[in-house]
Amino acid sequence: MLRWTITFIIIAIIAGVLGFGGIAGASAGIAKILFFIFLVLFVLSLLKGVLKK
C-alpha cells in the first residue's frame, strides 16, 4: 500500500510540473487517502502487538 501512495505522489508531482491540474489534484487526493489508510493500519498493527504481550 505504501508503494501505491508513493506512486500517486510521484504522478501528482509530475502532472503538477507539466501543468495538468486535474490529474495532479486527483493523484494527490488518492495519495492522501492511501497514506491515511496506511497510517491507520500501521497504528492498529502497533496496538495489536502491544496488547498481545
C-alpha positions as CSV (number, residue, x, y, z in Angstrom):
1,M,0.0,0.0,0.0
2,L,2.9,2.3,0.7
3,R,4.1,1.7,-2.9
4,W,0.8,2.9,-4.2
5,T,1.0,6.1,-2.1
6,I,4.5,6.8,-3.4
7,T,3.4,6.1,-7.0
8,F,0.5,8.5,-6.8
9,I,2.6,11.2,-5.1
10,I,5.2,10.9,-8.0
11,I,2.4,11.1,-10.6
12,A,0.9,14.2,-8.9
13,I,4.3,15.9,-8.8
14,I,5.0,15.1,-12.5
15,A,1.5,16.2,-13.5
16,G,1.8,19.4,-11.4
17,V,5.1,20.3,-13.1
18,L,3.6,19.7,-16.5
19,G,0.6,21.7,-15.7
20,F,-2.1,19.1,-15.7
21,G,-4.2,20.4,-12.8
22,G,-7.0,17.9,-12.8
23,I,-4.7,14.9,-13.0
24,A,-2.4,16.3,-10.3
25,G,-5.3,17.0,-8.0
26,A,-6.8,13.6,-8.4
27,S,-3.4,11.9,-7.9
28,A,-2.7,13.9,-4.8
29,G,-6.1,13.1,-3.4
30,I,-5.6,9.4,-4.0
31,A,-2.1,9.6,-2.4
32,K,-3.5,11.3,0.7
33,I,-6.3,8.7,1.1
34,L,-3.8,5.8,0.7
35,F,-1.4,7.5,3.1
36,F,-4.1,7.8,5.8
37,I,-5.2,4.2,5.3
38,F,-1.6,3.1,5.6
39,L,-1.2,5.2,8.7
40,V,-4.3,3.7,10.4
41,L,-3.2,0.1,9.6
42,F,0.2,0.8,11.0
43,V,-1.2,2.2,14.2
44,L,-3.6,-0.8,14.5
45,S,-0.7,-3.2,14.0
46,L,1.3,-1.4,16.7
47,L,-1.6,-1.6,19.1
48,K,-2.2,-5.3,18.3
49,G,1.5,-6.0,19.0
50,V,1.5,-4.1,22.3
51,L,-1.8,-5.7,23.5
52,K,-0.5,-9.2,22.7
53,K,2.3,-9.0,25.2
